[in-house]
Amino acid sequence: MGYKVAVVGATGNVGREVLTTMFEREFPADEVIALASSRSTGKEVSYGDDKILKVQDLATFDFDGVDIVLSSPGARVSAQYSPIAAKAGAVVIDNTSQFRMDPDVPLVVPEVNPQAIAGYTKRGIIANPNCSTIQLVVALKPLHDLVPIKRVVVSTYQSTSGGGKAPMDELFNQTKGIFVNQPIESNRQQFTKQIAFNVIPHIDTFMDDGSTKEEWKMMVETKKILDPAIKLTATCVRVPVFVGHAEAINIEFDGDITEAQIRKALKSAPGVIVVDHRDDGGYVTPAECAGEDAVYVSRIRMDSTLDNACNLWVVSDNLRKGAALNTVQIAEELIRSYIEKAA
């Protein structure tokens, strides 16, 4: 059986990656519909090597008969149209921040909590977590199953594509401008500071306690997905990289654990590839993970300042596993474990 699938936000970075991922994974779709704002109506997007989809207007589209909606249009747009699609009978897998902390909407990473998908019947919506949270919990899950995790301290190094195409363009234009002595201010709209040859410890808006919303998201989403008892503190940093997020993670466990146990658990974990050689280049960086599906773990070592604690270096393509791939994986699990079983 094939499904009728609508991709909302099809002209954006994530929407295009969703279409690519669906085709590569041979998603069981009889019909794929590309939707975006009226500004993009009539534009064309690729689905596979030789199929072109003409973009339709989201505002006037009738979702009647659509089985699954893969949605990445931005939170405000999703707030309006995801409930409309769900009311028409579709299951919406939403990649925005709009529904993540809604208690009636499951927040899912298939390698971590696939059982949560069952909660989709409450509102007809499943939320895809924040990109930085996804790679974090994929790495934490096998270790938490081994020995409960007490506390996590994470510093992120997040690429400009996490903010969309315009931030990527700003990095490119600033970098190019520096070499021709063009003032930075003429190429600065997306970031609060220069991004080329710089790092910015500020992603999303500031909250009352001094954290940014990106840091808050990592904390609350990890608790919802993995375990509310885990304490987590984050510092999220934007770096001059186009694609790929990196994270330096310190993990404290509530019990005895060895490095050998940590390595074994990570090497056997779904979605994880361990590349950790203690020599020059024996680790993975964002440049190598771009275009790849896995969450890569390197620099595994015990923390000599704490009992039962370790450090990890984790990188992943934020547009793939951090967004499009996770969305498509949720849809695959939804079909396999719930729609087909109910048929």
C-alpha positions as CSV (number, residue, x, y, z in Angstrom):
1,M,0.0,0.0,0.0
2,G,1.3,3.4,-0.9
3,Y,0.4,6.7,0.9
4,K,-0.5,10.2,-0.1
5,V,2.2,12.4,1.6
6,A,2.3,16.2,1.7
7,V,5.6,17.9,2.5
8,V,5.0,21.4,4.0
9,G,7.8,23.9,3.6
10,A,9.1,22.0,0.6
11,T,11.3,24.9,-0.7
12,G,13.3,25.3,2.5
13,N,16.5,23.6,3.5
14,V,14.8,20.9,5.6
15,G,11.8,20.4,3.2
16,R,14.2,19.7,0.3
17,E,16.2,17.3,2.4
18,V,12.9,15.6,3.4
19,L,12.1,15.0,-0.2
20,T,15.6,13.7,-0.9
21,T,15.5,11.4,2.1
22,M,12.1,10.0,1.2
23,F,13.4,9.1,-2.3
24,E,16.6,7.6,-1.0
25,R,14.8,5.4,1.5
26,E,12.1,4.4,-1.0
27,F,9.4,5.7,1.2
28,P,6.0,4.0,0.4
29,A,4.3,7.0,-1.2
30,D,2.0,6.7,-4.2
31,E,1.7,10.5,-4.3
32,V,4.0,13.3,-2.9
33,I,2.7,16.9,-2.8
34,A,5.0,19.8,-2.3
35,L,3.5,22.7,-0.3
36,A,4.8,26.2,0.6
37,S,3.7,29.8,1.0
38,S,2.0,31.6,-1.9
39,R,5.4,33.2,-2.7
40,S,6.7,29.8,-3.8
41,T,3.6,28.6,-5.6
42,G,4.5,27.3,-9.1
43,K,8.2,26.8,-8.2
44,E,9.6,23.4,-8.8
45,V,11.4,21.0,-6.4
46,S,13.1,17.7,-7.2
47,Y,11.9,14.4,-5.9
48,G,14.6,11.9,-6.8
49,D,16.7,12.0,-9.9
50,D,14.1,12.6,-12.5
51,K,10.8,13.7,-10.9
52,I,9.9,17.3,-10.5
53,L,7.1,18.5,-8.2
54,K,5.3,21.8,-8.7
55,V,4.8,23.6,-5.4
56,Q,1.2,24.3,-4.4
57,D,-0.1,27.0,-2.1
58,L,-0.4,25.8,1.5
59,A,-3.0,28.4,2.3
60,T,-5.5,27.0,-0.2
61,F,-4.6,23.4,-0.1
62,D,-7.3,20.8,0.9
63,F,-5.7,18.1,3.1
64,D,-8.7,15.7,2.6
65,G,-7.3,12.3,1.6
66,V,-3.7,13.0,2.7
67,D,-2.4,10.3,4.9
68,I,0.8,11.8,6.3
69,V,2.1,15.4,6.4
70,L,5.8,16.1,6.9
71,S,5.9,19.7,8.1
72,S,8.8,22.1,8.3
73,P,7.4,25.6,7.6
74,G,8.3,27.5,10.8
75,A,6.4,27.4,14.1
76,R,3.8,30.1,13.4
77,V,2.8,28.6,10.1
78,S,2.7,25.1,11.7
79,A,0.5,26.4,14.5
80,Q,-2.1,27.3,12.0
81,Y,-1.9,24.5,9.5
82,S,-0.9,21.4,11.3
83,P,-4.2,21.2,13.3
84,I,-6.1,21.8,10.0
85,A,-4.3,18.8,8.4
86,A,-4.8,16.6,11.4
87,K,-8.5,17.5,11.5
88,A,-8.8,16.4,7.9
89,G,-7.5,13.0,8.9
90,A,-3.8,13.2,8.2
91,V,-1.0,12.3,10.7
92,V,1.3,15.3,11.0
93,I,4.9,14.9,11.8
94,D,6.0,18.4,12.7
95,N,9.6,19.6,12.6
96,T,9.0,23.0,14.2
97,S,9.2,24.0,17.9
98,Q,5.4,24.6,18.0
99,F,4.2,21.3,19.5
100,R,7.3,19.8,21.1
101,M,6.3,20.5,24.7
102,D,2.6,19.9,24.3
103,P,1.7,17.1,26.7
104,D,-0.7,15.6,24.2
105,V,1.9,15.5,21.4
106,P,4.6,12.8,21.4
107,L,8.2,14.0,21.0
108,V,10.1,11.2,19.2
109,V,13.5,10.0,18.2
110,P,12.9,6.5,16.8
111,E,16.2,5.0,18.1
112,V,15.3,6.3,21.6
113,N,11.6,6.3,22.3
114,P,9.6,4.8,19.4
115,Q,6.9,3.6,21.8
116,A,5.9,7.3,22.3
117,I,4.5,7.4,18.7
118,A,1.4,5.7,20.1
119,G,0.3,9.0,21.6
120,Y,-0.3,10.5,18.1
121,T,-4.0,9.6,18.4
122,K,-4.6,12.4,20.9
123,R,-4.1,15.3,18.4
124,G,-3.0,13.6,15.2
125,I,0.5,15.3,15.5
126,I,3.9,13.9,16.3
127,A,6.7,16.4,17.1
128,N,10.3,16.1,15.8
129,P,12.8,17.4,18.4
130,N,15.3,20.2,18.1
131,C,18.3,19.2,15.9
132,S,20.8,19.5,18.8
133,T,18.7,17.4,21.1
134,I,18.3,14.6,18.6
135,Q,22.0,13.8,18.3
136,L,22.4,14.2,22.0
137,V,19.8,11.7,23.1
138,V,20.8,9.2,20.4
139,A,24.2,9.1,22.1
140,L,22.8,9.2,25.7
141,K,20.2,6.5,25.3
142,P,22.4,3.4,25.3
143,L,24.4,4.7,28.2
144,H,21.3,5.6,30.2
145,D,20.1,2.0,29.7
146,L,23.4,0.7,31.0
147,V,23.6,2.9,34.1
148,P,21.1,5.8,34.8
149,I,22.5,9.2,33.9
150,K,22.5,11.7,36.7
151,R,23.7,14.9,35.0
152,V,24.8,16.1,31.6
153,V,26.8,19.2,30.7
154,V,26.9,19.9,27.0
155,S,28.5,22.6,24.9
156,T,27.3,22.8,21.3
157,Y,29.0,24.0,18.1
158,Q,26.1,24.5,15.8
159,S,26.3,25.2,12.1
160,T,24.6,28.1,10.4
161,S,22.2,25.8,8.5
162,G,20.4,25.3,11.8
163,G,18.9,28.7,11.2
164,G,18.0,28.2,7.5
165,K,19.3,29.3,4.2
166,A,19.7,33.0,5.0
167,P,22.2,32.5,7.8
168,M,24.2,30.2,5.5
169,D,24.2,33.0,2.9
170,E,25.4,35.5,5.6
171,L,28.3,33.3,6.5
172,F,29.3,32.9,2.8
173,N,28.9,36.6,2.1
174,Q,30.8,37.7,5.2
175,T,33.7,35.3,4.5
176,K,33.9,36.5,0.9
177,G,33.6,40.1,2.0
178,I,36.5,39.9,4.4
179,F,38.9,39.0,1.6
180,V,37.9,42.0,-0.4
181,N,37.9,44.4,2.6
182,Q,34.1,44.8,2.6
183,P,32.7,46.1,5.9
184,I,31.1,43.3,8.0
185,E,28.1,45.4,8.7
186,S,27.1,45.4,5.1
187,N,26.7,41.6,5.3
188,R,25.1,41.3,8.8
189,Q,21.4,40.7,9.2
190,Q,20.9,37.2,10.6
191,F,23.4,37.2,13.5
192,T,24.0,39.6,16.4
193,K,27.7,39.5,15.8
194,Q,30.1,38.7,12.9
195,I,29.8,34.9,12.2
196,A,32.7,34.6,9.7
197,F,35.9,33.6,11.5
198,N,34.1,33.9,14.8
199,V,31.8,32.0,17.2
200,I,28.6,33.4,18.8
201,P,27.4,32.1,22.2
202,H,23.8,33.0,21.4
203,I,21.1,30.9,19.6
204,D,17.5,31.9,19.8
205,T,16.2,34.4,22.3
206,F,17.4,35.1,25.9
207,M,15.3,33.9,28.8
208,D,15.0,35.4,32.3
209,D,17.6,33.2,33.9
210,G,20.2,34.1,31.3
211,S,19.9,30.9,29.3
212,T,18.9,31.1,25.6
213,K,15.8,29.3,24.4
214,E,18.0,26.8,22.4
215,E,19.7,25.8,25.7
216,W,16.3,25.5,27.4
217,K,15.0,23.3,24.5
218,M,17.9,20.9,25.0
219,M,17.1,20.6,28.7
220,V,13.3,20.1,28.5
221,E,13.3,18.0,25.4
222,T,15.9,15.6,26.8
223,K,13.8,15.2,29.9
224,K,10.6,14.5,27.9
225,I,12.3,12.1,25.5
226,L,14.6,10.2,27.7
227,D,14.0,10.7,31.5
228,P,12.7,13.7,33.5
229,A,15.1,12.9,36.3
230,I,18.2,13.8,34.2
231,K,19.7,17.1,35.1
232,L,21.1,18.9,32.0
233,T,22.8,22.3,31.5
234,A,23.8,23.5,28.0
235,T,25.8,26.3,26.3
236,C,24.8,26.6,22.7
237,V,27.2,28.3,20.3
238,R,26.8,29.2,16.6
239,V,30.0,28.5,14.6
240,P,31.1,29.4,11.1
241,V,30.2,26.0,9.6
242,F,27.6,25.5,6.8
243,V,26.3,22.0,7.8
244,G,26.9,19.7,10.8
245,H,26.5,20.2,14.5
246,A,29.1,19.1,17.1
247,E,28.7,18.7,20.8
248,A,31.1,18.2,23.7
249,I,29.3,16.2,26.3
250,N,30.2,15.5,29.9
251,I,28.0,12.7,31.5
252,E,27.8,11.8,35.2
253,F,26.3,8.4,36.0
254,D,24.4,7.2,39.1
255,G,26.5,4.2,39.6
256,D,29.7,2.4,38.6
257,I,30.6,2.4,34.9
258,T,33.8,1.7,32.9
259,E,35.1,3.1,29.6
260,A,35.0,-0.4,28.1
261,Q,31.3,-0.6,29.0
262,I,30.6,2.8,27.5
263,R,32.4,1.9,24.2
264,K,30.6,-1.4,23.9
265,A,27.2,0.2,24.5
266,L,27.8,2.9,21.9
267,K,29.2,0.6,19.3
268,S,26.1,-1.6,19.4
269,A,23.6,1.3,19.6
270,P,21.3,1.9,16.6
271,G,22.1,5.1,14.7
272,V,25.5,5.5,16.3
273,I,28.9,5.0,14.7
274,V,32.0,5.1,16.9
275,V,35.1,6.6,15.3
276,D,37.6,7.0,18.1
277,H,41.3,6.5,17.5
278,R,43.8,8.2,19.8
279,D,45.9,9.6,17.0
280,D,45.9,12.5,14.6
281,G,42.6,12.6,12.8
282,G,41.1,9.7,14.7
283,Y,37.8,11.5,15.2
284,V,34.9,12.9,13.2
285,T,34.2,16.6,12.5
286,P,31.2,18.3,10.9
287,A,32.9,18.4,7.6
288,E,33.0,14.6,7.4
289,C,29.4,14.1,8.8
290,A,27.7,16.3,6.2
291,G,25.4,14.2,4.0
292,E,25.6,11.2,6.4
293,D,22.7,9.7,8.4
294,A,24.6,8.5,11.5
295,V,25.4,10.2,14.8
296,Y,29.2,9.9,15.2
297,V,30.8,9.5,18.6
298,S,34.5,10.2,19.1
299,R,36.9,11.3,21.9
300,I,35.5,8.8,24.4
301,R,37.3,9.1,27.8
302,M,36.6,9.0,31.5
303,D,36.5,12.3,33.5
304,S,39.3,12.2,36.0
305,T,37.7,14.9,38.1
306,L,34.5,13.0,38.9
307,D,33.6,9.4,39.9
308,N,31.6,7.6,37.2
309,A,31.7,10.3,34.6
310,C,32.9,10.5,31.0
311,N,33.4,12.8,28.1
312,L,32.2,12.4,24.5
313,W,32.5,14.3,21.2
314,V,29.3,13.9,19.1
315,V,28.7,15.2,15.6
316,S,25.8,14.8,13.1
317,D,24.4,16.4,10.0
318,N,21.7,18.7,11.5
319,L,19.7,18.7,8.2
320,R,19.7,14.9,7.9
321,K,19.5,13.2,11.3
322,G,18.8,16.5,13.0
323,A,15.7,17.2,10.9
324,A,14.7,15.4,7.7
325,L,15.9,11.9,8.4
326,N,14.4,11.8,11.9
327,T,11.1,13.0,10.4
328,V,11.0,10.3,7.8
329,Q,12.1,7.7,10.3
330,I,9.1,8.6,12.5
331,A,6.8,8.2,9.5
332,E,8.3,4.8,8.7
333,E,7.8,3.6,12.3
334,L,4.3,5.1,12.3
335,I,3.4,3.1,9.2
336,R,5.1,-0.1,10.3
337,S,3.9,-0.3,13.9
338,Y,0.6,1.5,13.9
339,I,-1.1,2.2,10.5
340,E,-0.3,-1.2,8.9
341,K,-1.2,-3.1,12.1
342,A,-4.5,-1.3,12.4
343,A,-5.4,-2.1,8.7
